[in-house]
Amino acid sequence: MLMSEYELSHQKNIRDLGGMTTGSGKTIKYGRLFRGGLINKVTLEDIEVVDSFHLTDMVDFRSSDEYNDRPDYRFKGVTFHNFSTFESDLKKEEQRHEDGNLLWFIDKGNDGHKHLAKTYKQLVDTPDGIKAYKQFFKLLLSDDKRVVYFHCSQGKDRAGVAAFLLELALGVSLEDAIDDYMLSNKAMAIRLKNLMKLVEDKPFFDEQYRQSMYDVFSAKKEYIQEVIDIVNEKYGGFDKYFKDVLEIDVDKLKAIYLE
């Protein structure tokens, strides 16, 4: 894959999907589709980097409470959209926590791996998740000149699944789409290292807590496999899911974003 990667002062997980090759031999256009994490703290240098993307739209998949607590930096000339993948089923403390689930959940002694596996299923198989991704694709298809940055908190789960669906809809191979999803671990390794420093000396910290942190703050193939399995088993595969559930005009999407 030939994607461009970017780092900002407070956000290390940004990629341009441009350069990814499809089964037809075409590639995703550079400078049109950017995936990543929250950009709410910026330096002047960060603003220059993002301005160089020439964005028209920024999509936030976080809940409304997350969005209101830590709003995106408002880049000049960019239209902001909050398409929440989880809203109606979340408790207030879940909505307000960074990434909608993480340390508060581990603090309760729960299993991070099971939680994330369940979350990935819900992203593509609940009314909130389906609505959010339908809105996302409707936006992408509404104008052939759009340049879109889409994100959640870390850029790993909610935005990761959005990117995975988008890449498959554009004709990227399953293997390459999974590889892109896994690339988030480069940035998450930094995040994990910093988080570990905050909790390693706490009385509650033990090996179970450590493992749950790794499970929650990592991109894992078994998580994205949950998406693959539910789409194949319940919806008859991605082609049907795109057409019947997300209502994507795949041919139009390819015409806009491939070259």
C-alpha positions as CSV (number, residue, x, y, z in Angstrom):
1,M,0.0,0.0,0.0
2,L,1.2,3.5,-0.9
3,M,-0.9,5.6,1.5
4,S,0.5,8.8,3.0
5,E,0.7,8.9,6.8
6,Y,0.6,12.1,8.9
7,E,1.4,13.0,12.5
8,L,0.1,16.1,14.4
9,S,1.2,17.2,17.8
10,H,-1.7,15.5,19.5
11,Q,-2.9,13.0,16.8
12,K,-0.5,10.4,15.4
13,N,-3.1,8.2,13.5
14,I,-3.9,10.0,10.2
15,R,-3.7,8.4,6.8
16,D,-4.7,9.4,3.2
17,L,-6.4,6.4,1.6
18,G,-5.0,7.5,-1.7
19,G,-2.9,4.9,-3.5
20,M,-4.7,1.8,-2.4
21,T,-5.1,-0.5,-5.4
22,T,-8.4,-2.1,-6.3
23,G,-9.2,-5.4,-8.0
24,S,-9.9,-3.5,-11.2
25,G,-6.4,-2.1,-11.3
26,K,-7.5,1.4,-10.4
27,T,-6.4,3.2,-7.3
28,I,-8.1,5.4,-4.7
29,K,-7.3,9.1,-5.6
30,Y,-4.9,10.9,-3.4
31,G,-6.1,13.8,-1.3
32,R,-9.8,12.9,-1.2
33,L,-10.3,10.5,1.7
34,F,-8.5,10.9,5.0
35,R,-9.0,8.7,8.1
36,G,-7.8,9.4,11.6
37,G,-8.5,10.3,15.2
38,L,-9.8,13.4,17.0
39,I,-8.2,16.7,16.1
40,N,-9.2,19.0,19.0
41,K,-5.8,20.4,20.1
42,V,-3.6,22.0,17.4
43,T,-0.5,24.0,16.9
44,L,0.1,26.5,14.1
45,E,2.1,23.7,12.4
46,D,-0.8,21.3,12.8
47,I,-3.2,23.8,11.2
48,E,-0.8,24.2,8.2
49,V,-0.7,20.4,7.8
50,V,-4.5,20.0,7.8
51,D,-5.0,23.1,5.7
52,S,-2.8,21.4,3.1
53,F,-5.4,18.6,2.8
54,H,-7.9,21.2,1.4
55,L,-10.8,19.5,3.3
56,T,-14.4,20.3,2.5
57,D,-15.8,18.1,5.3
58,M,-14.9,16.6,8.6
59,V,-17.0,13.6,9.9
60,D,-17.0,12.7,13.6
61,F,-18.3,9.2,14.5
62,R,-18.3,9.9,18.3
63,S,-21.4,10.3,20.4
64,S,-22.9,13.8,20.8
65,D,-21.6,14.0,24.4
66,E,-18.1,13.1,23.4
67,Y,-18.3,15.6,20.6
68,N,-19.6,18.4,22.9
69,D,-17.0,17.6,25.6
70,R,-14.1,17.7,23.2
71,P,-15.2,19.3,19.9
72,D,-13.1,19.3,16.8
73,Y,-10.9,22.3,16.0
74,R,-12.9,24.3,13.5
75,F,-10.8,24.5,10.4
76,K,-11.6,27.4,8.1
77,G,-13.8,26.4,5.2
78,V,-14.6,22.9,6.5
79,T,-18.1,21.7,7.2
80,F,-18.5,19.5,10.3
81,H,-20.8,16.5,10.7
82,N,-21.5,14.4,13.8
83,F,-22.6,10.9,12.7
84,S,-22.7,9.0,15.9
85,T,-22.3,5.2,15.7
86,F,-23.4,4.8,19.3
87,E,-25.9,7.1,20.9
88,S,-29.2,5.7,22.1
89,D,-27.7,2.7,23.9
90,L,-24.9,4.5,25.8
91,K,-25.0,5.5,29.4
92,K,-23.8,9.0,30.1
93,E,-20.5,7.9,31.5
94,E,-19.8,5.9,28.4
95,Q,-20.6,8.7,26.1
96,R,-18.5,11.2,27.9
97,H,-15.4,9.0,28.1
98,E,-12.7,9.2,25.5
99,D,-13.5,6.7,22.8
100,G,-16.8,6.0,24.4
101,N,-15.8,2.9,26.3
102,L,-12.2,2.4,27.5
103,L,-10.6,3.0,30.9
104,W,-13.9,3.4,32.8
105,F,-14.8,-0.1,31.5
106,I,-11.5,-1.7,32.4
107,D,-11.7,-0.1,35.9
108,K,-14.8,-2.2,36.5
109,G,-12.8,-5.4,36.0
110,N,-14.5,-6.3,32.7
111,D,-12.9,-8.1,29.7
112,G,-11.7,-5.7,27.2
113,H,-11.4,-8.3,24.4
114,K,-15.0,-9.4,24.7
115,H,-16.2,-5.8,24.9
116,L,-14.4,-4.8,21.7
117,A,-15.5,-7.9,19.8
118,K,-19.1,-7.0,20.8
119,T,-18.6,-3.4,19.8
120,Y,-17.5,-4.3,16.3
121,K,-20.6,-6.3,15.7
122,Q,-22.7,-3.5,16.9
123,L,-21.1,-1.0,14.6
124,V,-22.5,-2.7,11.5
125,D,-25.6,-4.3,13.0
126,T,-27.4,-1.8,15.2
127,P,-29.7,1.1,14.1
128,D,-27.2,3.8,15.3
129,G,-24.2,2.2,13.5
130,I,-26.1,1.6,10.3
131,K,-27.6,5.1,10.3
132,A,-24.1,6.7,10.9
133,Y,-22.5,4.8,8.1
134,K,-25.4,5.5,5.7
135,Q,-25.0,9.2,6.4
136,F,-21.3,8.9,5.8
137,F,-21.7,7.3,2.4
138,K,-24.5,9.6,1.5
139,L,-22.2,12.5,2.1
140,L,-19.4,11.0,0.1
141,L,-21.8,10.5,-2.8
142,S,-23.5,13.9,-2.6
143,D,-20.7,15.8,-4.4
144,D,-17.9,14.6,-6.6
145,K,-15.6,17.4,-5.3
146,R,-15.6,16.5,-1.6
147,V,-12.4,16.0,0.4
148,V,-13.3,14.3,3.6
149,Y,-11.5,13.6,6.9
150,F,-13.4,11.1,9.0
151,H,-12.5,10.2,12.6
152,C,-13.6,8.9,16.0
153,S,-11.4,9.4,19.1
154,Q,-8.4,7.3,18.3
155,G,-9.1,6.6,14.7
156,K,-9.0,2.8,15.3
157,D,-12.5,1.4,15.9
158,R,-15.4,3.5,14.6
159,A,-13.4,5.3,12.0
160,G,-11.5,2.0,11.4
161,V,-14.7,0.2,10.5
162,A,-15.8,3.1,8.3
163,A,-12.5,3.0,6.4
164,F,-12.8,-0.8,6.1
165,L,-16.3,-0.6,4.6
166,L,-15.3,2.3,2.3
167,E,-12.2,0.4,1.0
168,L,-14.2,-2.7,0.3
169,A,-16.9,-0.7,-1.4
170,L,-14.3,0.8,-3.7
171,G,-12.9,-2.6,-4.6
172,V,-9.8,-2.9,-2.4
173,S,-9.1,-6.5,-1.5
174,L,-10.1,-7.8,1.9
175,E,-6.4,-8.5,2.7
176,D,-5.4,-4.9,2.0
177,A,-8.4,-3.4,3.9
178,I,-7.4,-5.5,6.9
179,D,-3.8,-4.4,6.6
180,D,-4.9,-0.8,6.6
181,Y,-7.0,-1.4,9.7
182,M,-4.0,-2.9,11.5
183,L,-1.8,0.1,10.7
184,S,-3.4,2.0,13.5
185,N,-1.3,-0.1,15.9
186,K,1.7,2.1,15.1
187,A,0.0,5.1,16.7
188,M,-1.8,3.1,19.4
189,A,1.6,1.7,20.6
190,I,2.5,5.3,21.6
191,R,-0.9,5.8,23.2
192,L,-0.6,2.6,25.2
193,K,2.9,3.4,26.4
194,N,1.7,6.8,27.7
195,L,-1.4,5.3,29.3
196,M,0.6,2.6,31.0
197,K,2.8,5.2,32.7
198,L,-0.4,6.6,34.3
199,V,-1.7,3.4,35.8
200,E,1.2,1.0,36.4
201,D,1.8,2.2,39.9
202,K,-1.8,2.2,40.9
203,P,-3.1,-0.3,43.5
204,F,-5.7,-1.7,41.1
205,F,-3.2,-2.4,38.3
206,D,-2.6,-6.1,37.7
207,E,-2.0,-8.4,34.7
208,Q,-5.7,-8.6,33.9
209,Y,-5.9,-4.9,33.8
210,R,-2.8,-4.7,31.6
211,Q,-4.2,-7.2,29.2
212,S,-7.5,-5.5,29.0
213,M,-5.7,-2.2,28.2
214,Y,-3.9,-3.9,25.3
215,D,-7.1,-5.5,24.1
216,V,-9.0,-2.2,24.2
217,F,-6.3,0.1,22.8
218,S,-5.2,-2.3,19.9
219,A,-6.4,-3.0,16.4
220,K,-6.9,-6.8,16.2
221,K,-7.8,-9.0,13.3
222,E,-10.3,-10.9,15.4
223,Y,-12.2,-7.6,15.9
224,I,-12.5,-6.8,12.2
225,Q,-13.4,-10.5,11.7
226,E,-16.5,-9.9,13.8
227,V,-17.6,-7.3,11.1
228,I,-16.8,-9.8,8.3
229,D,-18.7,-12.6,10.0
230,I,-21.9,-10.7,10.8
231,V,-22.1,-9.1,7.4
232,N,-21.6,-12.5,5.7
233,E,-23.9,-14.5,7.9
234,K,-26.7,-12.1,8.5
235,Y,-26.7,-9.9,5.4
236,G,-25.4,-12.3,2.7
237,G,-22.0,-10.6,2.1
238,F,-20.7,-7.1,1.6
239,D,-22.2,-6.5,-1.9
240,K,-25.7,-7.0,-0.5
241,Y,-24.9,-5.1,2.7
242,F,-23.7,-2.1,0.7
243,K,-26.7,-2.2,-1.6
244,D,-29.6,-3.2,0.7
245,V,-28.5,-1.9,4.1
246,L,-26.2,1.1,3.6
247,E,-27.8,2.0,0.2
248,I,-24.6,2.8,-1.5
249,D,-24.4,3.4,-5.2
250,V,-21.1,1.6,-5.6
251,D,-20.5,2.4,-9.2
252,K,-21.0,6.1,-8.5
253,L,-18.6,5.9,-5.5
254,K,-16.0,4.3,-7.6
255,A,-16.4,6.9,-10.4
256,I,-15.8,9.7,-7.9
257,Y,-12.9,8.3,-5.8
258,L,-11.0,6.0,-8.1
259,E,-8.5,6.8,-10.9
